[in-house]
Amino acid sequence: MKTILVTGGAGYIGSICVEQLLNQGYKVAVFDNLSEGHRLAIDQRAEFFQGDLADIEAIKLALRESKAEAVMHFAANALVGESMSNPGKYFRNNVANGVNLLEAMVAEGVKRFVFSSTCATFGVPERMPIDETLAQKPINPYGESKLMFEKVLRWYGEIHGITFVALRYFNAAGASEKFGEDHRIETHLIPNVLKVALGQKESVEIYGTDYPTPDGSCIRDYIHIIDLAQAHLLALGAGQSAFYNLGTGGGTSVREVIECCRSITGHAIPALEKPRRAGDPPLLIAGSDKIQRELGWQPKYQDIRTIVESAWAWHVKHPHGYGD
């Protein structure tokens, strides 16, 4: 049975990937500094190493003691706005600390790596849906830091023989029965809309209502967290290094998401229309033909209603998230 070290395994995406790995019979060790993640988000079946990627000796120790044979890397800062005001934080954690992780792997002889990347590496794409052949032109330090690490990975593959898969996607959403989305700073649309239904916010904002889309609001690609986890599990078995985009191939507008949340929660959810935000494209959707063809990924929960229902069920059970 393989042991997987999951960095950022106390975070939203990491915690559910840990759960799915355990359900598939893997042993899992979580490495997390709990700066963004939550202790209660770590599956009780997993081994936990509290540590920071800035500390290469702590990473080596976790790899050695867990006897990890592969690493799944989710530990990144991911707030676009913050990256524009504090780029150093993003290059330090997402790039330099990522190099520490790779160096520790080389030292401990671990050769397989799955990287949670982002479609933000493409910036404002030239066409839709976004496939792997498009030019990568990030428009913020967050996207740039992820692209830089993708390039680092290629060299570690060539020089040190690490087989890697980088998965790029946009909006992870939804929940499993046990684990869900609880960010200390919540920027994602669906949990912010549901906070209104929970009585924790008075209204939700729609930024831009004059886009060239059917209802005037931005269209985005939402991917169910369990489908996302399954892609990461498939990536562990990839025969060679690769980059894959993940998406539904379609999208849902901001207004459609809010209307879906109204329908599911039975709450009016007042919405305030605001001006466009700088740098928000009207439409962002990713194509996933390549991973479907090469790794057999088949997303099962593409419908926005299914995604919102799972998120709402978790938030009703955990109205204050993990409470830490």
FENBELZI-V700119 format. One line per field, one symbol per residue. psi: psi as a letter, one per 40 degrees, with the letter a starting at -180 (. if undefined). A space follows every 10 residues. Layout:
# FENBELZI-V700119
psi=???
This chain:
# FENBELZI-V700119
psi=hihhhhhfee acdddddddd dddeeiihhh hieeddahde ehheeiihhh iieegddddd dddddefiei hhhegiifhd dddddgdddd ddddcddddd dddddddefh ehhhhgaiee eebhidiiih ieeiihgiei dddddddddd ddddddddde fhhihhhhic ghiaiaddia hgidhheidd dddddddeee idiiihghef ifideeiihi hhhhdddddd ddddddehdi iihhihieea ihiddddddd ddddeeidgi hhhiiiiheh idhhiiifdd ddddefhghe fdhddddddd dddddddgdf bee.
